[in-house]
Amino acid sequence: MKKTVISNKFLGYAVGMLLFLAGSCSSKIDFPSSSALPAAEVSAKVKEDKNNNYNIKLEAEHLADPGRLNPSRNVYVVWLESENNTSQNLGQLTAGGSKKASLETVTSYKPRRIFITAEDQADIDWPRGEVVFESDRISK
Protein backbone atom coordinates (compact mmCIF):
# COMPACT_ATOMS: atom_id res chain seq x y z
CA MET A 1 0.00 0.00 0.00
CA LYS A 2 2.79 2.43 0.85
CA LYS A 3 4.39 1.81 -2.55
CA THR A 4 1.17 2.95 -4.32
CA VAL A 5 1.04 6.19 -2.30
CA ILE A 6 4.62 7.06 -3.25
CA SER A 7 3.91 6.23 -6.90
CA ASN A 8 0.80 8.43 -6.93
CA LYS A 9 2.71 11.31 -5.31
CA PHE A 10 5.50 10.95 -7.85
CA LEU A 11 3.02 10.79 -10.73
CA GLY A 12 1.25 13.92 -9.46
CA TYR A 13 4.58 15.73 -9.12
CA ALA A 14 5.67 14.68 -12.61
CA VAL A 15 2.38 15.80 -14.20
CA GLY A 16 2.57 19.11 -12.33
CA MET A 17 6.11 19.75 -13.55
CA LEU A 18 5.14 18.95 -17.15
CA LEU A 19 2.22 21.38 -16.99
CA PHE A 20 4.45 24.05 -15.45
CA LEU A 21 7.12 23.60 -18.12
CA ALA A 22 4.57 23.60 -20.93
CA GLY A 23 3.04 26.82 -19.63
CA SER A 24 6.38 28.53 -19.15
CA CYS A 25 7.76 28.02 -22.65
CA SER A 26 8.78 31.12 -24.49
CA SER A 27 9.15 31.86 -28.17
CA LYS A 28 12.46 33.25 -29.40
CA ILE A 29 12.11 35.72 -32.21
CA ASP A 30 15.01 36.71 -34.43
CA PHE A 31 14.79 39.83 -36.53
CA PRO A 32 16.08 39.77 -40.13
CA SER A 33 18.99 42.08 -40.97
CA SER A 34 18.18 45.72 -41.49
CA SER A 35 19.41 47.77 -44.44
CA ALA A 36 19.34 50.86 -42.19
CA LEU A 37 21.48 49.17 -39.48
CA PRO A 38 23.25 46.19 -41.10
CA ALA A 39 25.65 45.53 -38.20
CA ALA A 40 22.92 45.35 -35.55
CA GLU A 41 21.45 42.10 -34.25
CA VAL A 42 18.04 42.05 -32.59
CA SER A 43 16.17 39.22 -30.90
CA ALA A 44 13.22 38.95 -28.54
CA LYS A 45 11.61 36.40 -26.26
CA VAL A 46 7.85 36.35 -25.80
CA LYS A 47 6.33 34.33 -22.98
CA GLU A 48 2.64 34.07 -22.11
CA ASP A 49 1.98 33.97 -18.36
CA LYS A 50 -0.86 32.35 -16.42
CA ASN A 51 -2.86 35.60 -16.55
CA ASN A 52 -2.78 35.66 -20.37
CA ASN A 53 -0.31 38.54 -20.40
CA TYR A 54 2.77 38.51 -22.60
CA ASN A 55 6.23 39.10 -21.15
CA ILE A 56 8.53 40.54 -23.80
CA LYS A 57 12.29 40.82 -23.50
CA LEU A 58 14.01 42.43 -26.47
CA GLU A 59 17.79 42.71 -26.86
CA ALA A 60 19.87 44.48 -29.49
CA GLU A 61 23.62 44.48 -30.07
CA HIS A 62 25.81 46.75 -32.20
CA LEU A 63 22.99 49.28 -32.43
CA ALA A 64 24.20 52.61 -33.81
CA ASP A 65 23.13 55.85 -32.16
CA PRO A 66 19.88 57.01 -33.82
CA GLY A 67 21.53 60.39 -34.41
CA ARG A 68 23.73 58.72 -37.01
CA LEU A 69 20.77 57.76 -39.19
CA ASN A 70 19.78 59.82 -42.23
CA PRO A 71 17.62 61.65 -41.33
CA SER A 72 18.94 61.92 -37.79
CA ARG A 73 16.61 60.74 -34.99
CA ASN A 74 16.68 60.84 -31.19
CA VAL A 75 15.38 57.44 -30.02
CA TYR A 76 14.44 53.94 -31.04
CA VAL A 77 10.87 52.96 -30.12
CA VAL A 78 9.70 49.34 -29.88
CA TRP A 79 6.18 48.58 -31.12
CA LEU A 80 3.89 45.60 -30.92
CA GLU A 81 1.38 44.87 -33.67
CA SER A 82 -1.44 42.93 -32.04
CA GLU A 83 -3.73 40.25 -33.46
CA ASN A 84 -6.40 42.93 -34.04
CA ASN A 85 -3.99 45.06 -36.15
CA THR A 86 -3.41 47.80 -33.59
CA SER A 87 0.05 49.11 -32.76
CA GLN A 88 1.13 49.58 -29.16
CA ASN A 89 4.18 51.60 -28.09
CA LEU A 90 6.13 49.23 -25.82
CA GLY A 91 8.75 51.81 -24.93
CA GLN A 92 12.11 53.28 -25.78
CA LEU A 93 14.96 50.93 -26.51
CA THR A 94 17.47 51.93 -23.82
CA ALA A 95 21.12 51.51 -24.69
CA GLY A 96 23.59 50.08 -22.21
CA GLY A 97 27.35 49.75 -22.64
CA SER A 98 29.06 48.42 -25.76
CA LYS A 99 26.26 49.41 -28.15
CA LYS A 100 23.84 47.06 -26.40
CA ALA A 101 20.22 47.96 -25.78
CA SER A 102 17.32 46.17 -24.14
CA LEU A 103 13.66 46.47 -23.23
CA GLU A 104 11.58 44.32 -20.90
CA THR A 105 7.83 44.82 -20.65
CA VAL A 106 4.48 43.11 -20.13
CA THR A 107 1.40 43.59 -22.30
CA SER A 108 -2.09 42.14 -22.41
CA TYR A 109 -2.10 42.28 -26.21
CA LYS A 110 -1.28 39.08 -28.06
CA PRO A 111 1.68 39.93 -30.32
CA ARG A 112 1.56 39.28 -34.03
CA ARG A 113 4.72 41.20 -34.90
CA ILE A 114 7.30 43.40 -33.14
CA PHE A 115 9.01 46.28 -34.90
CA ILE A 116 11.37 49.12 -34.06
CA THR A 117 11.23 52.65 -35.45
CA ALA A 118 13.64 55.58 -35.27
CA GLU A 119 11.73 58.54 -33.85
CA ASP A 120 12.22 62.13 -32.69
CA GLN A 121 10.53 61.37 -29.36
CA ALA A 122 9.58 58.25 -27.42
CA ASP A 123 6.15 59.20 -26.04
CA ILE A 124 4.10 58.86 -29.22
CA ASP A 125 0.89 56.93 -29.88
CA TRP A 126 1.65 55.65 -33.37
CA PRO A 127 4.80 55.08 -35.41
CA ARG A 128 5.92 58.06 -37.48
CA GLY A 129 9.56 57.32 -38.25
CA GLU A 130 11.39 54.80 -40.36
CA VAL A 131 10.99 51.11 -39.46
CA VAL A 132 14.55 49.95 -38.84
CA PHE A 133 13.74 46.39 -37.68
CA GLU A 134 10.73 44.14 -37.83
CA SER A 135 10.16 40.56 -36.81
CA ASP A 136 8.51 37.94 -38.91
CA ARG A 137 4.96 37.06 -37.91
CA ILE A 138 4.87 35.62 -34.39
CA SER A 139 3.02 32.33 -34.20
CA LYS A 140 2.04 31.47 -30.64
mmCIF file of the C-alpha atoms, coordinates in Angstrom:
data_MODEL
# 
_entry.id   MODEL 
# 
loop_
_atom_site.group_PDB 
_atom_site.id 
_atom_site.type_symbol 
_atom_site.label_atom_id 
_atom_site.label_alt_id 
_atom_site.label_comp_id 
_atom_site.label_asym_id 
_atom_site.label_entity_id 
_atom_site.label_seq_id 
_atom_site.pdbx_PDB_ins_code 
_atom_site.Cartn_x 
_atom_site.Cartn_y 
_atom_site.Cartn_z 
_atom_site.occupancy 
_atom_site.B_iso_or_equiv 
_atom_site.pdbx_formal_charge 
_atom_site.auth_seq_id 
_atom_site.auth_comp_id 
_atom_site.auth_asym_id 
_atom_site.auth_atom_id 
_atom_site.pdbx_PDB_model_num 
ATOM 1   C CA . MET A 1 1   ? 0.000  0.000  0.000   1.00 0.00 ? 1   MET A CA 1 
ATOM 2   C CA . LYS A 1 2   ? 2.794  2.429  0.853   1.00 0.00 ? 2   LYS A CA 1 
ATOM 3   C CA . LYS A 1 3   ? 4.387  1.805  -2.547  1.00 0.00 ? 3   LYS A CA 1 
ATOM 4   C CA . THR A 1 4   ? 1.174  2.950  -4.322  1.00 0.00 ? 4   THR A CA 1 
ATOM 5   C CA . VAL A 1 5   ? 1.040  6.189  -2.298  1.00 0.00 ? 5   VAL A CA 1 
ATOM 6   C CA . ILE A 1 6   ? 4.615  7.061  -3.248  1.00 0.00 ? 6   ILE A CA 1 
ATOM 7   C CA . SER A 1 7   ? 3.915  6.231  -6.905  1.00 0.00 ? 7   SER A CA 1 
ATOM 8   C CA . ASN A 1 8   ? 0.801  8.435  -6.927  1.00 0.00 ? 8   ASN A CA 1 
ATOM 9   C CA . LYS A 1 9   ? 2.713  11.314 -5.309  1.00 0.00 ? 9   LYS A CA 1 
ATOM 10  C CA . PHE A 1 10  ? 5.503  10.951 -7.847  1.00 0.00 ? 10  PHE A CA 1 
ATOM 11  C CA . LEU A 1 11  ? 3.021  10.788 -10.726 1.00 0.00 ? 11  LEU A CA 1 
ATOM 12  C CA . GLY A 1 12  ? 1.252  13.920 -9.460  1.00 0.00 ? 12  GLY A CA 1 
ATOM 13  C CA . TYR A 1 13  ? 4.579  15.733 -9.119  1.00 0.00 ? 13  TYR A CA 1 
ATOM 14  C CA . ALA A 1 14  ? 5.670  14.684 -12.612 1.00 0.00 ? 14  ALA A CA 1 
ATOM 15  C CA . VAL A 1 15  ? 2.383  15.798 -14.200 1.00 0.00 ? 15  VAL A CA 1 
ATOM 16  C CA . GLY A 1 16  ? 2.569  19.114 -12.326 1.00 0.00 ? 16  GLY A CA 1 
ATOM 17  C CA . MET A 1 17  ? 6.112  19.753 -13.553 1.00 0.00 ? 17  MET A CA 1 
ATOM 18  C CA . LEU A 1 18  ? 5.144  18.955 -17.152 1.00 0.00 ? 18  LEU A CA 1 
ATOM 19  C CA . LEU A 1 19  ? 2.218  21.382 -16.988 1.00 0.00 ? 19  LEU A CA 1 
ATOM 20  C CA . PHE A 1 20  ? 4.450  24.052 -15.451 1.00 0.00 ? 20  PHE A CA 1 
ATOM 21  C CA . LEU A 1 21  ? 7.120  23.603 -18.122 1.00 0.00 ? 21  LEU A CA 1 
ATOM 22  C CA . ALA A 1 22  ? 4.574  23.599 -20.934 1.00 0.00 ? 22  ALA A CA 1 
ATOM 23  C CA . GLY A 1 23  ? 3.043  26.821 -19.633 1.00 0.00 ? 23  GLY A CA 1 
ATOM 24  C CA . SER A 1 24  ? 6.378  28.529 -19.148 1.00 0.00 ? 24  SER A CA 1 
ATOM 25  C CA . CYS A 1 25  ? 7.764  28.020 -22.654 1.00 0.00 ? 25  CYS A CA 1 
ATOM 26  C CA . SER A 1 26  ? 8.784  31.123 -24.494 1.00 0.00 ? 26  SER A CA 1 
ATOM 27  C CA . SER A 1 27  ? 9.148  31.861 -28.169 1.00 0.00 ? 27  SER A CA 1 
ATOM 28  C CA . LYS A 1 28  ? 12.457 33.249 -29.401 1.00 0.00 ? 28  LYS A CA 1 
ATOM 29  C CA . ILE A 1 29  ? 12.111 35.720 -32.215 1.00 0.00 ? 29  ILE A CA 1 
ATOM 30  C CA . ASP A 1 30  ? 15.014 36.712 -34.434 1.00 0.00 ? 30  ASP A CA 1 
ATOM 31  C CA . PHE A 1 31  ? 14.794 39.829 -36.532 1.00 0.00 ? 31  PHE A CA 1 
ATOM 32  C CA . PRO A 1 32  ? 16.076 39.767 -40.133 1.00 0.00 ? 32  PRO A CA 1 
ATOM 33  C CA . SER A 1 33  ? 18.992 42.079 -40.971 1.00 0.00 ? 33  SER A CA 1 
ATOM 34  C CA . SER A 1 34  ? 18.176 45.718 -41.486 1.00 0.00 ? 34  SER A CA 1 
ATOM 35  C CA . SER A 1 35  ? 19.409 47.768 -44.437 1.00 0.00 ? 35  SER A CA 1 
ATOM 36  C CA . ALA A 1 36  ? 19.343 50.857 -42.185 1.00 0.00 ? 36  ALA A CA 1 
ATOM 37  C CA . LEU A 1 37  ? 21.478 49.170 -39.475 1.00 0.00 ? 37  LEU A CA 1 
ATOM 38  C CA . PRO A 1 38  ? 23.246 46.190 -41.103 1.00 0.00 ? 38  PRO A CA 1 
ATOM 39  C CA . ALA A 1 39  ? 25.651 45.525 -38.201 1.00 0.00 ? 39  ALA A CA 1 
ATOM 40  C CA . ALA A 1 40  ? 22.919 45.353 -35.553 1.00 0.00 ? 40  ALA A CA 1 
ATOM 41  C CA . GLU A 1 41  ? 21.452 42.099 -34.246 1.00 0.00 ? 41  GLU A CA 1 
ATOM 42  C CA . VAL A 1 42  ? 18.040 42.048 -32.587 1.00 0.00 ? 42  VAL A CA 1 
ATOM 43  C CA . SER A 1 43  ? 16.167 39.220 -30.896 1.00 0.00 ? 43  SER A CA 1 
ATOM 44  C CA . ALA A 1 44  ? 13.218 38.949 -28.537 1.00 0.00 ? 44  ALA A CA 1 
ATOM 45  C CA . LYS A 1 45  ? 11.607 36.400 -26.265 1.00 0.00 ? 45  LYS A CA 1 
ATOM 46  C CA . VAL A 1 46  ? 7.853  36.346 -25.797 1.00 0.00 ? 46  VAL A CA 1 
ATOM 47  C CA . LYS A 1 47  ? 6.326  34.328 -22.983 1.00 0.00 ? 47  LYS A CA 1 
ATOM 48  C CA . GLU A 1 48  ? 2.637  34.071 -22.112 1.00 0.00 ? 48  GLU A CA 1 
ATOM 49  C CA . ASP A 1 49  ? 1.978  33.971 -18.365 1.00 0.00 ? 49  ASP A CA 1 
ATOM 50  C CA . LYS A 1 50  ? -0.857 32.346 -16.419 1.00 0.00 ? 50  LYS A CA 1 
ATOM 51  C CA . ASN A 1 51  ? -2.864 35.598 -16.547 1.00 0.00 ? 51  ASN A CA 1 
ATOM 52  C CA . ASN A 1 52  ? -2.778 35.656 -20.370 1.00 0.00 ? 52  ASN A CA 1 
ATOM 53  C CA . ASN A 1 53  ? -0.308 38.544 -20.397 1.00 0.00 ? 53  ASN A CA 1 
ATOM 54  C CA . TYR A 1 54  ? 2.775  38.511 -22.602 1.00 0.00 ? 54  TYR A CA 1 
ATOM 55  C CA . ASN A 1 55  ? 6.235  39.101 -21.152 1.00 0.00 ? 55  ASN A CA 1 
ATOM 56  C CA . ILE A 1 56  ? 8.529  40.537 -23.802 1.00 0.00 ? 56  ILE A CA 1 
ATOM 57  C CA . LYS A 1 57  ? 12.288 40.824 -23.497 1.00 0.00 ? 57  LYS A CA 1 
ATOM 58  C CA . LEU A 1 58  ? 14.015 42.428 -26.466 1.00 0.00 ? 58  LEU A CA 1 
ATOM 59  C CA . GLU A 1 59  ? 17.792 42.709 -26.855 1.00 0.00 ? 59  GLU A CA 1 
ATOM 60  C CA . ALA A 1 60  ? 19.870 44.476 -29.491 1.00 0.00 ? 60  ALA A CA 1 
ATOM 61  C CA . GLU A 1 61  ? 23.620 44.485 -30.071 1.00 0.00 ? 61  GLU A CA 1 
ATOM 62  C CA . HIS A 1 62  ? 25.808 46.746 -32.205 1.00 0.00 ? 62  HIS A CA 1 
ATOM 63  C CA . LEU A 1 63  ? 22.992 49.285 -32.425 1.00 0.00 ? 63  LEU A CA 1 
ATOM 64  C CA . ALA A 1 64  ? 24.205 52.610 -33.813 1.00 0.00 ? 64  ALA A CA 1 
ATOM 65  C CA . ASP A 1 65  ? 23.132 55.847 -32.164 1.00 0.00 ? 65  ASP A CA 1 
ATOM 66  C CA . PRO A 1 66  ? 19.878 57.014 -33.825 1.00 0.00 ? 66  PRO A CA 1 
ATOM 67  C CA . GLY A 1 67  ? 21.529 60.394 -34.406 1.00 0.00 ? 67  GLY A CA 1 
ATOM 68  C CA . ARG A 1 68  ? 23.734 58.716 -37.006 1.00 0.00 ? 68  ARG A CA 1 
ATOM 69  C CA . LEU A 1 69  ? 20.767 57.764 -39.194 1.00 0.00 ? 69  LEU A CA 1 
ATOM 70  C CA . ASN A 1 70  ? 19.782 59.816 -42.225 1.00 0.00 ? 70  ASN A CA 1 
ATOM 71  C CA . PRO A 1 71  ? 17.621 61.654 -41.330 1.00 0.00 ? 71  PRO A CA 1 
ATOM 72  C CA . SER A 1 72  ? 18.936 61.922 -37.790 1.00 0.00 ? 72  SER A CA 1 
ATOM 73  C CA . ARG A 1 73  ? 16.607 60.741 -34.992 1.00 0.00 ? 73  ARG A CA 1 
ATOM 74  C CA . ASN A 1 74  ? 16.676 60.843 -31.186 1.00 0.00 ? 74  ASN A CA 1 
ATOM 75  C CA . VAL A 1 75  ? 15.377 57.441 -30.017 1.00 0.00 ? 75  VAL A CA 1 
ATOM 76  C CA . TYR A 1 76  ? 14.435 53.936 -31.038 1.00 0.00 ? 76  TYR A CA 1 
ATOM 77  C CA . VAL A 1 77  ? 10.870 52.958 -30.125 1.00 0.00 ? 77  VAL A CA 1 
ATOM 78  C CA . VAL A 1 78  ? 9.700  49.342 -29.882 1.00 0.00 ? 78  VAL A CA 1 
ATOM 79  C CA . TRP A 1 79  ? 6.182  48.579 -31.123 1.00 0.00 ? 79  TRP A CA 1 
ATOM 80  C CA . LEU A 1 80  ? 3.888  45.597 -30.923 1.00 0.00 ? 80  LEU A CA 1 
ATOM 81  C CA . GLU A 1 81  ? 1.383  44.867 -33.666 1.00 0.00 ? 81  GLU A CA 1 
ATOM 82  C CA . SER A 1 82  ? -1.439 42.926 -32.038 1.00 0.00 ? 82  SER A CA 1 
ATOM 83  C CA . GLU A 1 83  ? -3.728 40.253 -33.456 1.00 0.00 ? 83  GLU A CA 1 
ATOM 84  C CA . ASN A 1 84  ? -6.400 42.926 -34.040 1.00 0.00 ? 84  ASN A CA 1 
ATOM 85  C CA . ASN A 1 85  ? -3.990 45.059 -36.148 1.00 0.00 ? 85  ASN A CA 1 
ATOM 86  C CA . THR A 1 86  ? -3.413 47.799 -33.586 1.00 0.00 ? 86  THR A CA 1 
ATOM 87  C CA . SER A 1 87  ? 0.051  49.113 -32.755 1.00 0.00 ? 87  SER A CA 1 
ATOM 88  C CA . GLN A 1 88  ? 1.132  49.582 -29.157 1.00 0.00 ? 88  GLN A CA 1 
ATOM 89  C CA . ASN A 1 89  ? 4.179  51.600 -28.092 1.00 0.00 ? 89  ASN A CA 1 
ATOM 90  C CA . LEU A 1 90  ? 6.132  49.229 -25.822 1.00 0.00 ? 90  LEU A CA 1 
ATOM 91  C CA . GLY A 1 91  ? 8.753  51.812 -24.933 1.00 0.00 ? 91  GLY A CA 1 
ATOM 92  C CA . GLN A 1 92  ? 12.107 53.282 -25.782 1.00 0.00 ? 92  GLN A CA 1 
ATOM 93  C CA . LEU A 1 93  ? 14.961 50.934 -26.507 1.00 0.00 ? 93  LEU A CA 1 
ATOM 94  C CA . THR A 1 94  ? 17.468 51.925 -23.824 1.00 0.00 ? 94  THR A CA 1 
ATOM 95  C CA . ALA A 1 95  ? 21.117 51.514 -24.686 1.00 0.00 ? 95  ALA A CA 1 
ATOM 96  C CA . GLY A 1 96  ? 23.593 50.081 -22.210 1.00 0.00 ? 96  GLY A CA 1 
ATOM 97  C CA . GLY A 1 97  ? 27.350 49.753 -22.642 1.00 0.00 ? 97  GLY A CA 1 
ATOM 98  C CA . SER A 1 98  ? 29.063 48.423 -25.763 1.00 0.00 ? 98  SER A CA 1 
ATOM 99  C CA . LYS A 1 99  ? 26.261 49.413 -28.153 1.00 0.00 ? 99  LYS A CA 1 
ATOM 100 C CA . LYS A 1 100 ? 23.838 47.064 -26.404 1.00 0.00 ? 100 LYS A CA 1 
ATOM 101 C CA . ALA A 1 101 ? 20.217 47.957 -25.778 1.00 0.00 ? 101 ALA A CA 1 
ATOM 102 C CA . SER A 1 102 ? 17.323 46.167 -24.144 1.00 0.00 ? 102 SER A CA 1 
ATOM 103 C CA . LEU A 1 103 ? 13.661 46.470 -23.234 1.00 0.00 ? 103 LEU A CA 1 
ATOM 104 C CA . GLU A 1 104 ? 11.580 44.317 -20.905 1.00 0.00 ? 104 GLU A CA 1 
ATOM 105 C CA . THR A 1 105 ? 7.834  44.819 -20.651 1.00 0.00 ? 105 THR A CA 1 
ATOM 106 C CA . VAL A 1 106 ? 4.484  43.114 -20.134 1.00 0.00 ? 106 VAL A CA 1 
ATOM 107 C CA . THR A 1 107 ? 1.401  43.592 -22.301 1.00 0.00 ? 107 THR A CA 1 
ATOM 108 C CA . SER A 1 108 ? -2.085 42.141 -22.405 1.00 0.00 ? 108 SER A CA 1 
ATOM 109 C CA . TYR A 1 109 ? -2.102 42.283 -26.213 1.00 0.00 ? 109 TYR A CA 1 
ATOM 110 C CA . LYS A 1 110 ? -1.279 39.078 -28.061 1.00 0.00 ? 110 LYS A CA 1 
ATOM 111 C CA . PRO A 1 111 ? 1.675  39.935 -30.316 1.00 0.00 ? 111 PRO A CA 1 
ATOM 112 C CA . ARG A 1 112 ? 1.563  39.277 -34.032 1.00 0.00 ? 112 ARG A CA 1 
ATOM 113 C CA . ARG A 1 113 ? 4.725  41.204 -34.904 1.00 0.00 ? 113 ARG A CA 1 
ATOM 114 C CA . ILE A 1 114 ? 7.299  43.397 -33.141 1.00 0.00 ? 114 ILE A CA 1 
ATOM 115 C CA . PHE A 1 115 ? 9.005  46.279 -34.897 1.00 0.00 ? 115 PHE A CA 1 
ATOM 116 C CA . ILE A 1 116 ? 11.374 49.124 -34.059 1.00 0.00 ? 116 ILE A CA 1 
ATOM 117 C CA . THR A 1 117 ? 11.227 52.646 -35.449 1.00 0.00 ? 117 THR A CA 1 
ATOM 118 C CA . ALA A 1 118 ? 13.639 55.577 -35.272 1.00 0.00 ? 118 ALA A CA 1 
ATOM 119 C CA . GLU A 1 119 ? 11.734 58.541 -33.849 1.00 0.00 ? 119 GLU A CA 1 
ATOM 120 C CA . ASP A 1 120 ? 12.224 62.132 -32.694 1.00 0.00 ? 120 ASP A CA 1 
ATOM 121 C CA . GLN A 1 121 ? 10.529 61.372 -29.363 1.00 0.00 ? 121 GLN A CA 1 
ATOM 122 C CA . ALA A 1 122 ? 9.582  58.246 -27.419 1.00 0.00 ? 122 ALA A CA 1 
ATOM 123 C CA . ASP A 1 123 ? 6.152  59.198 -26.044 1.00 0.00 ? 123 ASP A CA 1 
ATOM 124 C CA . ILE A 1 124 ? 4.098  58.864 -29.224 1.00 0.00 ? 124 ILE A CA 1 
ATOM 125 C CA . ASP A 1 125 ? 0.891  56.932 -29.879 1.00 0.00 ? 125 ASP A CA 1 
ATOM 126 C CA . TRP A 1 126 ? 1.648  55.652 -33.373 1.00 0.00 ? 126 TRP A CA 1 
ATOM 127 C CA . PRO A 1 127 ? 4.803  55.081 -35.407 1.00 0.00 ? 127 PRO A CA 1 
ATOM 128 C CA . ARG A 1 128 ? 5.920  58.056 -37.476 1.00 0.00 ? 128 ARG A CA 1 
ATOM 129 C CA . GLY A 1 129 ? 9.562  57.324 -38.252 1.00 0.00 ? 129 GLY A CA 1 
ATOM 130 C CA . GLU A 1 130 ? 11.393 54.797 -40.361 1.00 0.00 ? 130 GLU A CA 1 
ATOM 131 C CA . VAL A 1 131 ? 10.991 51.111 -39.459 1.00 0.00 ? 131 VAL A CA 1 
ATOM 132 C CA . VAL A 1 132 ? 14.554 49.950 -38.843 1.00 0.00 ? 132 VAL A CA 1 
ATOM 133 C CA . PHE A 1 133 ? 13.742 46.391 -37.680 1.00 0.00 ? 133 PHE A CA 1 
ATOM 134 C CA . GLU A 1 134 ? 10.732 44.139 -37.828 1.00 0.00 ? 134 GLU A CA 1 
ATOM 135 C CA . SER A 1 135 ? 10.160 40.564 -36.810 1.00 0.00 ? 135 SER A CA 1 
ATOM 136 C CA . ASP A 1 136 ? 8.508  37.937 -38.908 1.00 0.00 ? 136 ASP A CA 1 
ATOM 137 C CA . ARG A 1 137 ? 4.961  37.055 -37.906 1.00 0.00 ? 137 ARG A CA 1 
ATOM 138 C CA . ILE A 1 138 ? 4.869  35.615 -34.386 1.00 0.00 ? 138 ILE A CA 1 
ATOM 139 C CA . SER A 1 139 ? 3.019  32.325 -34.196 1.00 0.00 ? 139 SER A CA 1 
ATOM 140 C CA . LYS A 1 140 ? 2.039  31.470 -30.642 1.00 0.00 ? 140 LYS A CA 1 
# 
